[in-house]
Amino acid sequence: MVVSEKEPYEQNLQTKVKWNFSKKQLFTSFKRDKKTEDIIWIPKSKPFADRLILVDKKDFWKAEIQAMTNVRFHMHVESIQTKNLILFSGILVKTNPLFQSIRFIL
């Protein structure tokens, strides 16, 4: 599990978040300090304004996503069962690896 005793910013650690979408499910992978947490999400409710609430299949994590722009959104992932246990809270930026590599080459 990615969660640790110390806060990530105390050790200057970054969390990489990767999203995969399919017609049937939404999959997220969180990577920090050689640890990985993979989660399959289920929508808890329909989107309301700019917010979406998701719950993982194991009913352990709950995510709240709030849109900021068409390429940036804020995501807060916390435990449903354990109080004060936060997996991730921060701003995510949508990227396209193909365009990044082209931009890097040019």
MODELLER restraints for C-alpha pairs under 7 A, 6 or more apart:
rsr = mdl.restraints
at = mdl.atoms
rsr.add(forms.Gaussian(group=physical.xy_distance, feature=features.Distance(at['CA:1:A'], at['CA:35:A']), mean=6.37, stdev=0.5))
rsr.add(forms.Gaussian(group=physical.xy_distance, feature=features.Distance(at['CA:1:A'], at['CA:36:A']), mean=6.26, stdev=0.5))
rsr.add(forms.Gaussian(group=physical.xy_distance, feature=features.Distance(at['CA:1:A'], at['CA:37:A']), mean=5.55, stdev=0.5))
rsr.add(forms.Gaussian(group=physical.xy_distance, feature=features.Distance(at['CA:2:A'], at['CA:31:A']), mean=6.97, stdev=0.5))
rsr.add(forms.Gaussian(group=physical.xy_distance, feature=features.Distance(at['CA:2:A'], at['CA:32:A']), mean=6.16, stdev=0.5))
rsr.add(forms.Gaussian(group=physical.xy_distance, feature=features.Distance(at['CA:2:A'], at['CA:35:A']), mean=5.38, stdev=0.5))
rsr.add(forms.Gaussian(group=physical.xy_distance, feature=features.Distance(at['CA:2:A'], at['CA:36:A']), mean=5.88, stdev=0.5))
rsr.add(forms.Gaussian(group=physical.xy_distance, feature=features.Distance(at['CA:2:A'], at['CA:37:A']), mean=6.00, stdev=0.5))
rsr.add(forms.Gaussian(group=physical.xy_distance, feature=features.Distance(at['CA:2:A'], at['CA:87:A']), mean=6.95, stdev=0.5))
rsr.add(forms.Gaussian(group=physical.xy_distance, feature=features.Distance(at['CA:3:A'], at['CA:87:A']), mean=5.89, stdev=0.5))
rsr.add(forms.Gaussian(group=physical.xy_distance, feature=features.Distance(at['CA:8:A'], at['CA:14:A']), mean=6.98, stdev=0.5))
rsr.add(forms.Gaussian(group=physical.xy_distance, feature=features.Distance(at['CA:13:A'], at['CA:32:A']), mean=6.88, stdev=0.5))
rsr.add(forms.Gaussian(group=physical.xy_distance, feature=features.Distance(at['CA:13:A'], at['CA:33:A']), mean=6.85, stdev=0.5))
rsr.add(forms.Gaussian(group=physical.xy_distance, feature=features.Distance(at['CA:14:A'], at['CA:32:A']), mean=6.23, stdev=0.5))
rsr.add(forms.Gaussian(group=physical.xy_distance, feature=features.Distance(at['CA:15:A'], at['CA:30:A']), mean=6.53, stdev=0.5))
rsr.add(forms.Gaussian(group=physical.xy_distance, feature=features.Distance(at['CA:15:A'], at['CA:31:A']), mean=5.52, stdev=0.5))
rsr.add(forms.Gaussian(group=physical.xy_distance, feature=features.Distance(at['CA:15:A'], at['CA:32:A']), mean=4.77, stdev=0.5))
rsr.add(forms.Gaussian(group=physical.xy_distance, feature=features.Distance(at['CA:16:A'], at['CA:30:A']), mean=5.73, stdev=0.5))
rsr.add(forms.Gaussian(group=physical.xy_distance, feature=features.Distance(at['CA:16:A'], at['CA:31:A']), mean=5.09, stdev=0.5))
rsr.add(forms.Gaussian(group=physical.xy_distance, feature=features.Distance(at['CA:16:A'], at['CA:32:A']), mean=6.60, stdev=0.5))
rsr.add(forms.Gaussian(group=physical.xy_distance, feature=features.Distance(at['CA:17:A'], at['CA:28:A']), mean=6.86, stdev=0.5))
rsr.add(forms.Gaussian(group=physical.xy_distance, feature=features.Distance(at['CA:17:A'], at['CA:29:A']), mean=5.67, stdev=0.5))
rsr.add(forms.Gaussian(group=physical.xy_distance, feature=features.Distance(at['CA:17:A'], at['CA:30:A']), mean=4.74, stdev=0.5))
rsr.add(forms.Gaussian(group=physical.xy_distance, feature=features.Distance(at['CA:17:A'], at['CA:31:A']), mean=6.57, stdev=0.5))
rsr.add(forms.Gaussian(group=physical.xy_distance, feature=features.Distance(at['CA:18:A'], at['CA:28:A']), mean=5.61, stdev=0.5))
rsr.add(forms.Gaussian(group=physical.xy_distance, feature=features.Distance(at['CA:18:A'], at['CA:29:A']), mean=5.17, stdev=0.5))
rsr.add(forms.Gaussian(group=physical.xy_distance, feature=features.Distance(at['CA:18:A'], at['CA:30:A']), mean=6.73, stdev=0.5))
rsr.add(forms.Gaussian(group=physical.xy_distance, feature=features.Distance(at['CA:19:A'], at['CA:27:A']), mean=5.85, stdev=0.5))
rsr.add(forms.Gaussian(group=physical.xy_distance, feature=features.Distance(at['CA:19:A'], at['CA:28:A']), mean=4.65, stdev=0.5))
rsr.add(forms.Gaussian(group=physical.xy_distance, feature=features.Distance(at['CA:19:A'], at['CA:29:A']), mean=6.68, stdev=0.5))
rsr.add(forms.Gaussian(group=physical.xy_distance, feature=features.Distance(at['CA:20:A'], at['CA:26:A']), mean=6.06, stdev=0.5))
rsr.add(forms.Gaussian(group=physical.xy_distance, feature=features.Distance(at['CA:20:A'], at['CA:27:A']), mean=5.08, stdev=0.5))
rsr.add(forms.Gaussian(group=physical.xy_distance, feature=features.Distance(at['CA:20:A'], at['CA:28:A']), mean=6.35, stdev=0.5))
rsr.add(forms.Gaussian(group=physical.xy_distance, feature=features.Distance(at['CA:21:A'], at['CA:27:A']), mean=6.40, stdev=0.5))
rsr.add(forms.Gaussian(group=physical.xy_distance, feature=features.Distance(at['CA:25:A'], at['CA:40:A']), mean=6.91, stdev=0.5))
rsr.add(forms.Gaussian(group=physical.xy_distance, feature=features.Distance(at['CA:25:A'], at['CA:41:A']), mean=6.79, stdev=0.5))
rsr.add(forms.Gaussian(group=physical.xy_distance, feature=features.Distance(at['CA:26:A'], at['CA:40:A']), mean=5.82, stdev=0.5))
rsr.add(forms.Gaussian(group=physical.xy_distance, feature=features.Distance(at['CA:26:A'], at['CA:41:A']), mean=5.34, stdev=0.5))
rsr.add(forms.Gaussian(group=physical.xy_distance, feature=features.Distance(at['CA:27:A'], at['CA:39:A']), mean=5.82, stdev=0.5))
rsr.add(forms.Gaussian(group=physical.xy_distance, feature=features.Distance(at['CA:27:A'], at['CA:40:A']), mean=4.52, stdev=0.5))
rsr.add(forms.Gaussian(group=physical.xy_distance, feature=features.Distance(at['CA:27:A'], at['CA:41:A']), mean=6.17, stdev=0.5))
rsr.add(forms.Gaussian(group=physical.xy_distance, feature=features.Distance(at['CA:28:A'], at['CA:38:A']), mean=5.86, stdev=0.5))
rsr.add(forms.Gaussian(group=physical.xy_distance, feature=features.Distance(at['CA:28:A'], at['CA:39:A']), mean=5.26, stdev=0.5))
rsr.add(forms.Gaussian(group=physical.xy_distance, feature=features.Distance(at['CA:28:A'], at['CA:40:A']), mean=6.42, stdev=0.5))
rsr.add(forms.Gaussian(group=physical.xy_distance, feature=features.Distance(at['CA:29:A'], at['CA:36:A']), mean=6.85, stdev=0.5))
rsr.add(forms.Gaussian(group=physical.xy_distance, feature=features.Distance(at['CA:29:A'], at['CA:37:A']), mean=5.78, stdev=0.5))
rsr.add(forms.Gaussian(group=physical.xy_distance, feature=features.Distance(at['CA:29:A'], at['CA:38:A']), mean=4.45, stdev=0.5))
rsr.add(forms.Gaussian(group=physical.xy_distance, feature=features.Distance(at['CA:29:A'], at['CA:39:A']), mean=6.33, stdev=0.5))
rsr.add(forms.Gaussian(group=physical.xy_distance, feature=features.Distance(at['CA:30:A'], at['CA:36:A']), mean=5.59, stdev=0.5))
rsr.add(forms.Gaussian(group=physical.xy_distance, feature=features.Distance(at['CA:30:A'], at['CA:37:A']), mean=5.14, stdev=0.5))
rsr.add(forms.Gaussian(group=physical.xy_distance, feature=features.Distance(at['CA:30:A'], at['CA:38:A']), mean=6.39, stdev=0.5))
rsr.add(forms.Gaussian(group=physical.xy_distance, feature=features.Distance(at['CA:31:A'], at['CA:37:A']), mean=6.61, stdev=0.5))
rsr.add(forms.Gaussian(group=physical.xy_distance, feature=features.Distance(at['CA:39:A'], at['CA:56:A']), mean=6.21, stdev=0.5))
rsr.add(forms.Gaussian(group=physical.xy_distance, feature=features.Distance(at['CA:40:A'], at['CA:56:A']), mean=5.52, stdev=0.5))
rsr.add(forms.Gaussian(group=physical.xy_distance, feature=features.Distance(at['CA:40:A'], at['CA:57:A']), mean=6.03, stdev=0.5))
rsr.add(forms.Gaussian(group=physical.xy_distance, feature=features.Distance(at['CA:41:A'], at['CA:54:A']), mean=5.97, stdev=0.5))
rsr.add(forms.Gaussian(group=physical.xy_distance, feature=features.Distance(at['CA:41:A'], at['CA:55:A']), mean=5.56, stdev=0.5))
rsr.add(forms.Gaussian(group=physical.xy_distance, feature=features.Distance(at['CA:41:A'], at['CA:56:A']), mean=4.31, stdev=0.5))
rsr.add(forms.Gaussian(group=physical.xy_distance, feature=features.Distance(at['CA:41:A'], at['CA:57:A']), mean=6.11, stdev=0.5))
rsr.add(forms.Gaussian(group=physical.xy_distance, feature=features.Distance(at['CA:42:A'], at['CA:54:A']), mean=5.58, stdev=0.5))
rsr.add(forms.Gaussian(group=physical.xy_distance, feature=features.Distance(at['CA:42:A'], at['CA:55:A']), mean=5.34, stdev=0.5))
rsr.add(forms.Gaussian(group=physical.xy_distance, feature=features.Distance(at['CA:42:A'], at['CA:56:A']), mean=5.80, stdev=0.5))
rsr.add(forms.Gaussian(group=physical.xy_distance, feature=features.Distance(at['CA:42:A'], at['CA:57:A']), mean=6.47, stdev=0.5))
rsr.add(forms.Gaussian(group=physical.xy_distance, feature=features.Distance(at['CA:43:A'], at['CA:53:A']), mean=6.29, stdev=0.5))
rsr.add(forms.Gaussian(group=physical.xy_distance, feature=features.Distance(at['CA:43:A'], at['CA:54:A']), mean=4.48, stdev=0.5))
rsr.add(forms.Gaussian(group=physical.xy_distance, feature=features.Distance(at['CA:43:A'], at['CA:55:A']), mean=6.31, stdev=0.5))
rsr.add(forms.Gaussian(group=physical.xy_distance, feature=features.Distance(at['CA:44:A'], at['CA:53:A']), mean=5.70, stdev=0.5))
rsr.add(forms.Gaussian(group=physical.xy_distance, feature=features.Distance(at['CA:44:A'], at['CA:54:A']), mean=5.13, stdev=0.5))
rsr.add(forms.Gaussian(group=physical.xy_distance, feature=features.Distance(at['CA:44:A'], at['CA:55:A']), mean=6.02, stdev=0.5))
rsr.add(forms.Gaussian(group=physical.xy_distance, feature=features.Distance(at['CA:45:A'], at['CA:53:A']), mean=6.35, stdev=0.5))
rsr.add(forms.Gaussian(group=physical.xy_distance, feature=features.Distance(at['CA:46:A'], at['CA:52:A']), mean=6.98, stdev=0.5))
rsr.add(forms.Gaussian(group=physical.xy_distance, feature=features.Distance(at['CA:50:A'], at['CA:66:A']), mean=5.55, stdev=0.5))
rsr.add(forms.Gaussian(group=physical.xy_distance, feature=features.Distance(at['CA:50:A'], at['CA:67:A']), mean=5.35, stdev=0.5))
rsr.add(forms.Gaussian(group=physical.xy_distance, feature=features.Distance(at['CA:51:A'], at['CA:64:A']), mean=6.95, stdev=0.5))
rsr.add(forms.Gaussian(group=physical.xy_distance, feature=features.Distance(at['CA:51:A'], at['CA:65:A']), mean=5.55, stdev=0.5))
rsr.add(forms.Gaussian(group=physical.xy_distance, feature=features.Distance(at['CA:51:A'], at['CA:66:A']), mean=4.52, stdev=0.5))
rsr.add(forms.Gaussian(group=physical.xy_distance, feature=features.Distance(at['CA:51:A'], at['CA:67:A']), mean=6.62, stdev=0.5))
rsr.add(forms.Gaussian(group=physical.xy_distance, feature=features.Distance(at['CA:52:A'], at['CA:64:A']), mean=5.81, stdev=0.5))
rsr.add(forms.Gaussian(group=physical.xy_distance, feature=features.Distance(at['CA:52:A'], at['CA:65:A']), mean=5.16, stdev=0.5))
rsr.add(forms.Gaussian(group=physical.xy_distance, feature=features.Distance(at['CA:52:A'], at['CA:66:A']), mean=6.59, stdev=0.5))
rsr.add(forms.Gaussian(group=physical.xy_distance, feature=features.Distance(at['CA:53:A'], at['CA:63:A']), mean=5.70, stdev=0.5))
rsr.add(forms.Gaussian(group=physical.xy_distance, feature=features.Distance(at['CA:53:A'], at['CA:64:A']), mean=4.59, stdev=0.5))
rsr.add(forms.Gaussian(group=physical.xy_distance, feature=features.Distance(at['CA:53:A'], at['CA:65:A']), mean=6.37, stdev=0.5))
rsr.add(forms.Gaussian(group=physical.xy_distance, feature=features.Distance(at['CA:54:A'], at['CA:62:A']), mean=5.78, stdev=0.5))
rsr.add(forms.Gaussian(group=physical.xy_distance, feature=features.Distance(at['CA:54:A'], at['CA:63:A']), mean=5.05, stdev=0.5))
rsr.add(forms.Gaussian(group=physical.xy_distance, feature=features.Distance(at['CA:54:A'], at['CA:64:A']), mean=6.44, stdev=0.5))
rsr.add(forms.Gaussian(group=physical.xy_distance, feature=features.Distance(at['CA:55:A'], at['CA:61:A']), mean=5.91, stdev=0.5))
rsr.add(forms.Gaussian(group=physical.xy_distance, feature=features.Distance(at['CA:55:A'], at['CA:62:A']), mean=4.55, stdev=0.5))
rsr.add(forms.Gaussian(group=physical.xy_distance, feature=features.Distance(at['CA:55:A'], at['CA:63:A']), mean=6.30, stdev=0.5))
rsr.add(forms.Gaussian(group=physical.xy_distance, feature=features.Distance(at['CA:56:A'], at['CA:62:A']), mean=6.55, stdev=0.5))
rsr.add(forms.Gaussian(group=physical.xy_distance, feature=features.Distance(at['CA:60:A'], at['CA:79:A']), mean=5.62, stdev=0.5))
rsr.add(forms.Gaussian(group=physical.xy_distance, feature=features.Distance(at['CA:60:A'], at['CA:80:A']), mean=5.31, stdev=0.5))
rsr.add(forms.Gaussian(group=physical.xy_distance, feature=features.Distance(at['CA:60:A'], at['CA:81:A']), mean=6.06, stdev=0.5))
rsr.add(forms.Gaussian(group=physical.xy_distance, feature=features.Distance(at['CA:61:A'], at['CA:77:A']), mean=6.55, stdev=0.5))
rsr.add(forms.Gaussian(group=physical.xy_distance, feature=features.Distance(at['CA:61:A'], at['CA:78:A']), mean=5.66, stdev=0.5))
rsr.add(forms.Gaussian(group=physical.xy_distance, feature=features.Distance(at['CA:61:A'], at['CA:79:A']), mean=4.53, stdev=0.5))
rsr.add(forms.Gaussian(group=physical.xy_distance, feature=features.Distance(at['CA:61:A'], at['CA:80:A']), mean=5.58, stdev=0.5))
rsr.add(forms.Gaussian(group=physical.xy_distance, feature=features.Distance(at['CA:62:A'], at['CA:77:A']), mean=5.63, stdev=0.5))
rsr.add(forms.Gaussian(group=physical.xy_distance, feature=features.Distance(at['CA:62:A'], at['CA:78:A']), mean=5.52, stdev=0.5))
rsr.add(forms.Gaussian(group=physical.xy_distance, feature=features.Distance(at['CA:62:A'], at['CA:79:A']), mean=6.11, stdev=0.5))
rsr.add(forms.Gaussian(group=physical.xy_distance, feature=features.Distance(at['CA:62:A'], at['CA:80:A']), mean=6.16, stdev=0.5))
rsr.add(forms.Gaussian(group=physical.xy_distance, feature=features.Distance(at['CA:63:A'], at['CA:75:A']), mean=6.77, stdev=0.5))
rsr.add(forms.Gaussian(group=physical.xy_distance, feature=features.Distance(at['CA:63:A'], at['CA:76:A']), mean=5.55, stdev=0.5))
rsr.add(forms.Gaussian(group=physical.xy_distance, feature=features.Distance(at['CA:63:A'], at['CA:77:A']), mean=4.31, stdev=0.5))
rsr.add(forms.Gaussian(group=physical.xy_distance, feature=features.Distance(at['CA:63:A'], at['CA:78:A']), mean=6.53, stdev=0.5))
rsr.add(forms.Gaussian(group=physical.xy_distance, feature=features.Distance(at['CA:64:A'], at['CA:75:A']), mean=5.79, stdev=0.5))
rsr.add(forms.Gaussian(group=physical.xy_distance, feature=features.Distance(at['CA:64:A'], at['CA:76:A']), mean=5.34, stdev=0.5))
rsr.add(forms.Gaussian(group=physical.xy_distance, feature=features.Distance(at['CA:64:A'], at['CA:77:A']), mean=6.59, stdev=0.5))
rsr.add(forms.Gaussian(group=physical.xy_distance, feature=features.Distance(at['CA:65:A'], at['CA:73:A']), mean=6.83, stdev=0.5))
rsr.add(forms.Gaussian(group=physical.xy_distance, feature=features.Distance(at['CA:65:A'], at['CA:74:A']), mean=5.72, stdev=0.5))
rsr.add(forms.Gaussian(group=physical.xy_distance, feature=features.Distance(at['CA:65:A'], at['CA:75:A']), mean=4.57, stdev=0.5))
rsr.add(forms.Gaussian(group=physical.xy_distance, feature=features.Distance(at['CA:65:A'], at['CA:76:A']), mean=6.60, stdev=0.5))
rsr.add(forms.Gaussian(group=physical.xy_distance, feature=features.Distance(at['CA:66:A'], at['CA:73:A']), mean=5.63, stdev=0.5))
rsr.add(forms.Gaussian(group=physical.xy_distance, feature=features.Distance(at['CA:66:A'], at['CA:74:A']), mean=5.22, stdev=0.5))
rsr.add(forms.Gaussian(group=physical.xy_distance, feature=features.Distance(at['CA:66:A'], at['CA:75:A']), mean=6.55, stdev=0.5))
rsr.add(forms.Gaussian(group=physical.xy_distance, feature=features.Distance(at['CA:67:A'], at['CA:73:A']), mean=4.40, stdev=0.5))
rsr.add(forms.Gaussian(group=physical.xy_distance, feature=features.Distance(at['CA:67:A'], at['CA:74:A']), mean=6.45, stdev=0.5))
rsr.add(forms.Gaussian(group=physical.xy_distance, feature=features.Distance(at['CA:71:A'], at['CA:93:A']), mean=5.68, stdev=0.5))
rsr.add(forms.Gaussian(group=physical.xy_distance, feature=features.Distance(at['CA:71:A'], at['CA:94:A']), mean=4.91, stdev=0.5))
rsr.add(forms.Gaussian(group=physical.xy_distance, feature=features.Distance(at['CA:72:A'], at['CA:91:A']), mean=6.83, stdev=0.5))
rsr.add(forms.Gaussian(group=physical.xy_distance, feature=features.Distance(at['CA:72:A'], at['CA:92:A']), mean=5.68, stdev=0.5))
rsr.add(forms.Gaussian(group=physical.xy_distance, feature=features.Distance(at['CA:72:A'], at['CA:93:A']), mean=4.55, stdev=0.5))
rsr.add(forms.Gaussian(group=physical.xy_distance, feature=features.Distance(at['CA:72:A'], at['CA:94:A']), mean=6.18, stdev=0.5))
rsr.add(forms.Gaussian(group=physical.xy_distance, feature=features.Distance(at['CA:73:A'], at['CA:91:A']), mean=5.66, stdev=0.5))
rsr.add(forms.Gaussian(group=physical.xy_distance, feature=features.Distance(at['CA:73:A'], at['CA:92:A']), mean=5.47, stdev=0.5))
rsr.add(forms.Gaussian(group=physical.xy_distance, feature=features.Distance(at['CA:73:A'], at['CA:93:A']), mean=6.72, stdev=0.5))
rsr.add(forms.Gaussian(group=physical.xy_distance, feature=features.Distance(at['CA:74:A'], at['CA:90:A']), mean=5.62, stdev=0.5))
rsr.add(forms.Gaussian(group=physical.xy_distance, feature=features.Distance(at['CA:74:A'], at['CA:91:A']), mean=4.34, stdev=0.5))
rsr.add(forms.Gaussian(group=physical.xy_distance, feature=features.Distance(at['CA:74:A'], at['CA:92:A']), mean=6.08, stdev=0.5))
rsr.add(forms.Gaussian(group=physical.xy_distance, feature=features.Distance(at['CA:75:A'], at['CA:89:A']), mean=5.65, stdev=0.5))
rsr.add(forms.Gaussian(group=physical.xy_distance, feature=features.Distance(at['CA:75:A'], at['CA:90:A']), mean=5.66, stdev=0.5))
rsr.add(forms.Gaussian(group=physical.xy_distance, feature=features.Distance(at['CA:75:A'], at['CA:91:A']), mean=6.25, stdev=0.5))
rsr.add(forms.Gaussian(group=physical.xy_distance, feature=features.Distance(at['CA:76:A'], at['CA:88:A']), mean=5.77, stdev=0.5))
rsr.add(forms.Gaussian(group=physical.xy_distance, feature=features.Distance(at['CA:76:A'], at['CA:89:A']), mean=4.21, stdev=0.5))
rsr.add(forms.Gaussian(group=physical.xy_distance, feature=features.Distance(at['CA:76:A'], at['CA:90:A']), mean=6.56, stdev=0.5))
rsr.add(forms.Gaussian(group=physical.xy_distance, feature=features.Distance(at['CA:77:A'], at['CA:86:A']), mean=5.98, stdev=0.5))
rsr.add(forms.Gaussian(group=physical.xy_distance, feature=features.Distance(at['CA:77:A'], at['CA:87:A']), mean=5.46, stdev=0.5))
rsr.add(forms.Gaussian(group=physical.xy_distance, feature=features.Distance(at['CA:77:A'], at['CA:88:A']), mean=5.09, stdev=0.5))
rsr.add(forms.Gaussian(group=physical.xy_distance, feature=features.Distance(at['CA:77:A'], at['CA:89:A']), mean=6.15, stdev=0.5))
rsr.add(forms.Gaussian(group=physical.xy_distance, feature=features.Distance(at['CA:78:A'], at['CA:85:A']), mean=5.84, stdev=0.5))
rsr.add(forms.Gaussian(group=physical.xy_distance, feature=features.Distance(at['CA:78:A'], at['CA:86:A']), mean=4.28, stdev=0.5))
rsr.add(forms.Gaussian(group=physical.xy_distance, feature=features.Distance(at['CA:78:A'], at['CA:87:A']), mean=5.71, stdev=0.5))
rsr.add(forms.Gaussian(group=physical.xy_distance, feature=features.Distance(at['CA:79:A'], at['CA:85:A']), mean=5.50, stdev=0.5))
rsr.add(forms.Gaussian(group=physical.xy_distance, feature=features.Distance(at['CA:79:A'], at['CA:86:A']), mean=6.28, stdev=0.5))
